[in-house]
Amino acid sequence: MTKLLSASIALALLSALACGKVDSAQPREAAPANTTAAALTPVNNPTVNADGQPINAQGAATLEFKKRIDAYIKIHNDAEGKVPSLKKTDDPQEISDREKALGQMIMTLRANAQPGDIFAPEYQPYFVKIVQDDFKTRSVADRKAIIAELPKKMKVDINTVYPTTLPLETFPPALLRKLPDLPPELEYRIVARSLILRDVKANLIVDILRDVVPTIPS
């Protein structure tokens, strides 16, 4: 009886060992993917830069405007190198001739220029807000003094000469301080209800943003 019991125990142990080998030989089922981790993977967020730092919307728009200004200055410098230099800086006729030649060269290099090429669309709403907020603080007389009224039937547009009949009055300093800085080759002008970028040396309108200035009561 004792021998029979011992044999039964031995047989049970052998069976258990055999089952263990079979289980260990079977490939284990892969653990399910961590769907929670996948869901938390960062996506391309336009509000952060490459370092993950937040980008202010107006700051990003300002950078885009500056990039376009820099691109224009390269064209301006290229045009400067293609026209003769001034030999007599005190000769009005020579100055006028070079101004026209520079303007024509810039127009040639920017033959396909369109409004908004420099006034970046991303920053245009800020231009409108800055100008209109400034005008709200001014009297009607002050507003009218700022605006250069166009002579009848005269139109200003991109890649056209700034009208010589319009006075080159100083741009309002308080408003200028609120706008993005410009290099010395460019300046802001307000003509009718439009904000204009003027190339100083070429007397050329290089971009225009229309309907920026609010309507002034008569």
Residue, then its C-alpha position, 0 to 999 in steps of 0.5 A: m500500500t505504501k509503495l502504491l501511494s509513493a508511486s502515485i505521488a511520483l507520477a503526479l510530480l512528473s505530470a506537473l513538471a511536464c505541464g510546466k515545460v509545455d507552458s514555458a515553451q508556449p509564446r506569451e501573448a504580447a501586452p496590450a499597447n498603452t493607449t493612454a500613453a499614445a493619447l497623451t503624445p504631443v501633437n504639432n501645436p502651432t502655439v509652441n516653438a521647437d523648444g516647446q515654449p509658448i508663442n504669443a500670437q501677436g509676437a508670432a505675427t510680428l516675426e512674420f512681418k519682420k521676415r517680410i520686411d527683411a525680404y523686401i530690404k534684400i530686393h531694395n539692396d539688390a536694386e540699389g546695386k543695379v542703378p548708378s550711385l549718386k555723384k552729386t548729392d547736392d544736385p536736385q536733378e541727379i537726386s530725382d533721376r536716381e530716385k526714379a531709376l531706383g523706383q523703376m528697378i524695384m518695380t521690375l524686381r517686384a513685378n508680381a507684387q501684391p498687396g499684403d506681400i509685406f503687410a503680413p496677413e497674420y499682422q493685418p488685424y493688429f495694424v487695424k486695431i492699433v490705428q483705430d484705437d489711436f484714432k479713437t483718442r483723437s479729436v476730429a480736427d486731429r484725425k483730419a490733420i493726419i490723413a493725406e487727402l488724395p486729389k480727385k481721380m488720383k489712386v494709390d496702389i502697390n508699385t506706384v510712385y508716392p504722389t508728389t502732390l501729397p505733403l510728406e508730413t511727420f507721421p504721428p509719433a504716438l501712433l508710430r511708437k505703437l507700430p512695429d519698427l521699420p528699417p530706415e529704407l521704409e516708412y509708414r504713411i496714411v493716405a485717405r483710409s489706407l496705411i502705406l509702406r513707402d520706400v524712402k529712397a525710391n519714393l515708391i509705395v511698396d505695400i498698402l493696407r486699405d480701410v484701416v483708418p476709421t471713417i471721420p465724421s464730416 
